[in-house]
């Protein structure tokens, strides 16, 4: 039995779909969904403004070659069950700051919104990093806090950045969380199978009391 069941099993399947062109059963086809600032989409409102990166982020967790001036983007549906994507983009990086999609909605999945948001300003081939910030989602927190960190003897919250390289049991477990799955699905809907891979996941806390859990996903060519 996997050490981090059921997350590890889910993550292993996602990793194989991402890395292997002919791995069967992948439920995430490449997406053609797109939105624009102007003209505004019929079904969604799209707003954007400039935003600066928090100065407390160090150059290790936020690589120095990435921009500190970002585009803050909000995409929300105009009617129907609630759907919303809030994040920031810059050349080479996208932040998922808040996402919501009602289970009753027939809208595209959040992975497709992530792709659409980045492509409004930058070519998809330039993307290297995906950050998921201020995570409170229960499934992801429980996996990191109660399983991975506990098994590795790591304090939670931690003042250190923890690196989880692929392939490893810990990497697969993190990829199998709700937030990990959202990024894995994004990679698949953006590039398809066997083109890009998630090379590592970094988990870290920030805030005055280390109250905010974040994840960084590093994307590389296969």
Helices and strands as residue ranges (DSSP letters): H 7-19, E 44-52, E 69-77, E 83-90, E 93-101, H 110-119, G 124-126, E 129-132, H 138-142, I 143-149, H 150-152, E 162-165, H 169-175, H 178-191, E 196-206, E 212-221
